[in-house]
Amino acid sequence: MGKNDIIALYADENGEIFDAPGMRAMGREGQDIRLLTPEDLIPLPESADLIFLPDRQAVGMADDGEVLPLTGNAVSAILPAGYTRTMLPAFAKGEEASQLPLYGYTAVCVYKDQLYGAAIYTDENHKWDPEHYNTKNLKQLIKRVKKDLPDNPLIDHLANCSLEWHCCTAENIFYRRWECGIPTSPVCNANCFGCISLQPAECCPSPQSRIKFRPTPEQIAELGVYHLENAPEGIISFGQGCEGEPSLAADNIAGGIKIIREKTSKGQININTNAGYTEGIKKIVDAGLDTMRVSIISALPESYAAYYRCSYQLADVKASIKYALDKGIYVSLNMLYFPGFNDREEELAAWKNFFQELSVQMIQVRNLNIDPDEFLHIMPQQKGDYVGTRTFLQELKRAYPQLVIGSFSHYVE
């Protein structure tokens, strides 16, 4: 094989990763596997991680076209924020394989003598570069804020999120910059299959722990004013990975926003929400919200319901978005993305209808952190062909040029 061949990888029982000369690398879209091509690939970002997939045998294609197992576990890349995967790792799953942890598994290979991943670069935002976080002085900065706001339980919660879970939006309150999360709700009106703060005991562990108390409007406002007054391009966001659905805390959030806006006009107030509780969203919007980011996986009601397993309907989400847009709120969608699902023909058609009805300003494409087989098992069966990730996003942008397609919340003046 030559330098420009795309070579498969595998990992041994100790997790050491090797290439497999003579075996061409494969990727997976939905349930289907195929050879990786140069058009699928970009050089693997420096901040990406490599992991092996236990009880899942690596596979590759021999020169005669036969797909064969390799002598080790499949290998996956975990991409940094700002990159959207286009292919999943290809593997042969063992009969006794346990469910994979909640990561965004991405096909990876050797190409031109270096590591490449199946991905596209979706958004550039230096604010989320890992080098800006978990710095040596973080503990000292936490002490400073605890001294400034000594009686606010949110500070202890965010300090734990910073040190234990390395949450960037939690850390930003202590760095006095950019977007800061203010968790408010220990409960939720959905039971998302890939929830990162609450999973059943028999499943994979959640990567964060959920808040256990309900901050008062005064506690919310104290933290909000502190951050917006001190942070350049300051944003406070309700709806974090360590909580449930923030609109269920609408009275406290709305009360907090009103106090904040009585004391400062600086910065931006945002909510990250599933938007299923429209009455709560209305209260928060009317209190003085600036931007809203809505978590969503599909514009088809049956696919939406299969993932969110919620007490509301997709129609309620659309009603919340319409209300926010009518009030002048900047609305973005946090589109949970899974190659071989979102880029199905039927999904693309549904999204075109969605944006025809609701002229949201932005899509934030986010790799869905999930076990691929478990996810596809719960979702409706595919009806049409795949169009591919690049074509999916290009088609939406062509049909609706006003859409900003990225990966991050942008500061809105």
C-alpha positions in Angstrom: 0.0 0.0 0.0 1.2 3.5 -0.7 1.5 6.7 1.3 -1.9 7.9 0.0 -3.8 4.7 1.0 -6.3 5.0 3.8 -5.3 2.5 6.4 -7.4 0.9 9.2 -6.5 1.1 12.9 -7.0 -1.3 15.8 -6.2 -1.4 19.5 -4.7 -4.3 21.5 -5.9 -5.5 24.9 -3.8 -2.8 26.6 -5.3 0.0 24.6 -2.2 0.5 22.4 -3.2 1.6 18.9 -1.7 0.2 15.7 -2.3 0.6 12.0 -3.1 -2.4 9.9 -1.0 -2.3 6.6 -2.8 -3.9 3.8 -6.3 -3.2 5.2 -8.2 -0.2 4.0 -10.1 1.8 6.6 -13.9 1.8 6.8 -16.5 4.1 8.3 -20.1 3.7 9.1 -23.2 5.8 8.4 -26.3 4.6 10.2 -26.1 0.8 9.9 -24.1 0.7 6.7 -20.3 0.5 6.4 -18.2 1.6 3.5 -14.6 2.5 2.6 -13.4 5.9 3.8 -12.4 8.3 1.0 -10.2 11.3 1.0 -13.3 13.5 0.7 -14.5 12.2 4.0 -11.4 13.1 5.9 -9.6 16.0 7.6 -6.3 15.9 9.6 -7.2 14.9 13.1 -7.3 18.0 15.3 -4.5 18.2 17.9 -7.0 18.3 20.8 -8.9 15.2 19.6 -8.7 12.1 21.7 -8.3 8.5 20.6 -10.1 5.7 22.4 -10.8 2.0 21.8 -14.2 0.5 21.8 -14.4 -2.6 24.1 -16.0 -5.8 22.7 -16.2 -4.3 19.3 -13.7 -5.7 16.8 -12.1 -3.5 14.3 -12.7 -4.2 10.6 -11.1 -3.3 7.3 -11.2 -4.2 3.6 -8.6 -6.4 2.0 -7.3 -5.8 -1.5 -9.7 -8.3 -2.9 -12.7 -6.3 -1.5 -13.5 -8.7 1.3 -14.4 -7.0 4.7 -12.4 -8.8 7.4 -12.0 -8.5 11.2 -8.7 -7.2 12.6 -6.9 -8.6 15.5 -8.0 -6.0 18.0 -10.7 -3.5 19.2 -12.1 -0.8 17.0 -10.6 2.7 17.5 -12.6 6.0 17.6 -11.7 9.6 17.7 -13.5 12.0 20.0 -13.5 15.4 18.4 -13.2 18.8 20.1 -16.0 21.3 19.9 -16.3 23.0 16.5 -15.9 19.8 14.5 -18.8 17.7 13.2 -18.3 14.0 12.5 -19.4 12.7 9.2 -18.9 8.9 9.7 -19.0 6.6 12.7 -16.3 3.9 13.4 -16.9 0.6 11.6 -16.8 -2.5 13.9 -18.1 -5.9 14.5 -20.0 -5.9 17.8 -19.5 -8.8 20.2 -22.6 -10.6 21.5 -21.9 -9.7 25.2 -20.8 -6.1 24.5 -22.0 -3.6 27.1 -23.4 -0.2 26.2 -20.8 2.5 25.3 -20.3 5.6 27.4 -21.8 8.9 26.2 -19.2 10.1 23.6 -19.3 11.2 20.0 -17.6 8.3 18.3 -15.9 9.2 15.0 -14.2 7.2 12.3 -10.4 7.6 12.3 -7.6 6.2 10.2 -4.1 6.7 8.9 -3.7 8.7 5.7 -0.6 10.4 4.2 1.3 9.0 7.2 -0.8 10.8 9.8 -4.0 10.4 11.7 -7.2 11.6 9.9 -10.8 11.7 11.1 -14.1 11.7 9.2 -15.3 15.2 10.0 -15.9 18.7 8.9 -14.8 22.0 10.6 -18.1 23.7 11.5 -17.2 26.7 13.6 -14.2 28.7 14.8 -14.4 30.1 18.2 -11.2 30.6 20.2 -13.2 31.1 23.4 -13.8 27.3 23.7 -10.2 26.3 23.1 -9.2 23.9 25.8 -6.0 25.9 26.5 -8.2 28.6 28.1 -9.6 26.3 30.8 -8.4 24.2 33.8 -5.5 26.6 34.3 -3.2 26.4 37.3 -4.8 29.4 38.9 -8.4 28.2 38.7 -8.6 27.2 42.4 -7.4 30.6 43.4 -10.0 32.3 41.2 -12.7 30.2 42.7 -11.6 31.4 46.2 -11.9 35.0 44.9 -15.5 34.6 43.8 -16.5 32.7 46.9 -15.2 35.7 48.9 -17.1 38.1 46.7 -20.4 36.1 46.9 -20.0 34.2 50.2 -23.6 33.2 50.7 -24.7 32.0 47.3 -25.0 28.2 46.9 -24.7 28.5 43.2 -21.0 29.4 43.6 -20.3 26.1 45.5 -22.2 24.2 42.8 -20.3 25.8 39.9 -17.0 25.4 41.7 -17.7 21.6 41.9 -18.7 21.6 38.2 -15.4 23.3 37.4 -13.1 21.1 39.4 -14.9 17.8 39.1 -16.5 17.9 35.6 -14.3 20.6 34.0 -17.4 22.4 32.7 -16.3 25.4 30.6 -19.4 27.5 31.3 -19.1 26.9 35.0 -15.4 27.9 34.9 -16.1 31.2 33.1 -17.8 32.7 36.2 -14.5 32.4 37.9 -12.4 33.6 35.0 -14.9 36.5 34.7 -15.4 36.2 31.0 -17.7 35.1 28.2 -20.6 32.6 28.7 -21.4 31.6 32.3 -23.9 28.9 33.1 -26.5 29.4 35.9 -28.2 26.1 36.6 -31.7 26.4 38.1 -33.8 23.2 37.6 -33.3 19.8 39.2 -36.3 18.4 37.2 -37.1 17.8 33.6 -40.1 17.2 31.3 -38.1 14.9 29.0 -36.2 11.6 29.5 -33.7 12.0 26.7 -32.0 8.8 25.7 -28.6 10.6 25.7 -29.1 12.8 28.8 -25.8 13.8 30.2 -27.0 14.5 33.7 -29.3 11.6 34.5 -29.2 8.0 33.4 -30.8 4.9 34.7 -28.5 2.8 36.9 -28.3 -0.1 34.4 -27.1 2.2 31.7 -23.8 4.0 31.1 -22.8 6.6 33.8 -23.8 10.3 33.2 -20.8 12.6 32.7 -22.2 15.2 35.1 -24.3 15.3 38.2 -27.6 17.2 38.3 -28.2 20.2 40.6 -30.1 19.2 43.7 -31.6 22.6 44.8 -33.7 25.4 43.4 -31.9 28.8 43.3 -34.0 31.8 44.3 -34.5 34.8 42.0 -32.2 36.7 44.3 -29.4 34.1 44.1 -29.8 34.0 40.3 -29.7 37.7 40.1 -26.7 38.1 42.4 -24.6 35.8 40.2 -26.0 37.2 37.0 -25.2 40.8 37.8 -21.8 39.9 39.1 -20.9 38.1 35.8 -22.4 40.6 33.4 -20.8 43.6 35.1 -17.4 42.0 35.1 -17.2 39.8 31.9 -16.2 41.0 28.4 -18.9 39.8 26.0 -20.7 38.4 29.0 -23.5 35.9 28.7 -25.4 34.2 31.4 -27.1 31.0 30.3 -29.9 29.0 31.9 -30.1 25.3 30.9 -26.8 23.6 31.6 -25.6 20.0 31.4 -25.9 19.7 35.2 -29.7 20.4 35.3 -33.0 19.4 33.9 -35.3 21.8 31.9 -34.9 25.4 32.9 -38.4 26.5 31.8 -39.8 24.4 34.7 -38.1 27.0 36.9 -39.7 29.8 35.0 -40.9 31.8 37.9 -37.5 31.9 39.6 -35.7 32.6 36.3 -38.1 35.3 35.2 -37.8 36.9 38.7 -34.0 36.8 38.5 -33.9 38.3 35.0 -36.1 41.2 36.1 -33.8 42.0 39.1 -30.7 41.7 36.8 -32.1 44.1 34.3 -33.0 46.6 37.0 -29.3 46.7 38.0 -27.5 46.3 34.7 -28.1 46.5 31.0 -24.8 44.8 30.1 -24.3 41.5 28.4 -26.7 38.9 27.1 -29.2 36.6 28.8 -29.7 33.2 27.2 -31.6 30.0 27.8 -30.7 26.5 26.6 -34.0 24.6 26.5 -36.0 21.9 25.0 -38.8 24.5 24.7 -41.5 22.0 25.4 -43.2 24.0 28.2 -44.4 27.0 26.3 -46.0 28.8 29.2 -42.7 28.8 31.0 -40.8 30.0 27.9 -43.3 32.9 27.6 -42.7 34.0 31.1 -38.9 34.0 30.6 -39.0 35.7 27.2 -41.3 38.4 28.6 -38.9 39.0 31.6 -36.1 40.2 29.3 -34.5 37.3 27.6 -32.1 38.0 24.7 -31.4 34.7 23.0 -32.7 31.1 23.1 -31.0 27.9 22.0 -33.4 25.0 21.5 -32.2 21.4 21.8 -33.6 19.4 19.0 -32.8 16.2 17.1 -35.5 15.9 14.4 -38.2 17.9 12.7 -40.3 14.7 12.4 -42.7 14.3 15.4 -42.2 10.5 15.6 -38.4 10.8 15.6 -38.4 13.6 18.0 -40.6 11.7 20.5 -38.5 8.5 20.2 -35.4 10.4 21.4 -36.8 12.9 24.0 -39.4 10.5 25.5 -41.2 13.6 26.8 -44.4 14.9 28.3 -45.0 17.4 25.5 -45.1 17.4 21.7 -42.9 18.8 18.9 -45.8 21.1 18.2 -45.2 22.7 21.7 -41.6 23.3 20.8 -42.5 25.0 17.6 -45.0 27.2 19.5 -42.3 28.3 21.9 -39.9 29.1 19.1 -42.6 31.1 17.3 -43.4 33.1 20.4 -39.7 33.9 21.0 -39.2 34.9 17.3 -42.3 37.1 17.4 -40.8 38.9 20.5 -37.5 39.6 18.7 -35.5 36.9 20.4 -32.5 35.5 18.6 -33.2 31.8 18.3 -30.7 29.0 17.5 -31.2 25.3 17.3 -28.8 23.0 19.2 -29.1 20.2 16.5 -28.0 16.9 18.0 -26.2 15.3 15.0 -25.8 11.6 14.2 -24.5 10.6 10.7 -26.9 8.2 9.2 -29.9 9.7 10.9 -30.1 13.5 10.5 -28.8 13.2 6.9 -31.6 10.9 5.8 -33.7 12.1 2.9 -36.9 12.2 5.0 -35.1 14.3 7.7 -33.8 16.8 5.2 -37.3 17.3 3.8 -38.8 17.8 7.2 -36.1 20.3 8.2 -36.8 22.3 5.0 -40.5 22.5 6.0 -39.5 23.5 9.6 -37.4 26.4 8.4 -40.1 27.5 6.0 -42.4 27.8 9.0 -39.9 29.2 11.6 -37.2 31.5 10.4 -34.7 30.8 13.2 -31.3 32.5 12.9 -28.8 29.7 13.5 -28.1 26.0 13.7 -25.5 24.8 16.2 -24.5 21.4 15.0 -23.5 19.2 17.9 -22.2 15.6 17.8 -24.7 13.4 19.6 -22.8 11.6 22.4 -24.4 8.1 22.3 -23.8 4.4 21.7 -24.5 4.1 17.9 -26.3 0.8 18.1 -28.4 1.7 21.1 -29.5 5.0 19.4 -30.5 3.4 16.1 -32.4 0.7 18.0 -34.8 3.2 19.5 -35.3 5.5 16.5 -37.8 4.9 13.6 -36.6 2.9 10.7 -35.0 4.7 7.8 -37.3 5.4 4.8 -35.0 7.1 2.3 -31.3 7.2 1.3 -28.5 9.1 3.0 -27.6 12.4 1.5 -24.4 12.8 3.6 -23.5 15.4 6.2 -22.0 17.9 3.8 -24.9 17.8 1.5 -27.4 18.0 4.3 -25.9 21.2 5.7 -25.3 22.7 2.2 -28.9 22.0 1.2 -30.2 23.8 4.3 -27.9 26.8 3.7 -28.9 26.9 0.0 -32.6 26.9 0.8 -32.4 29.3 3.7 -29.4 31.6 3.3 -30.2 33.5 6.5 -29.2 30.5 8.5 -25.9 30.7 10.3 -24.5 27.1 10.6 -21.9 26.7 13.4 -21.3 25.0 16.6 -21.2 27.7 19.3 -23.4 30.4 20.8 -22.3 33.6 19.3 -22.4 36.9 21.2 -25.3 38.9 19.8 -25.1 42.7 20.1 
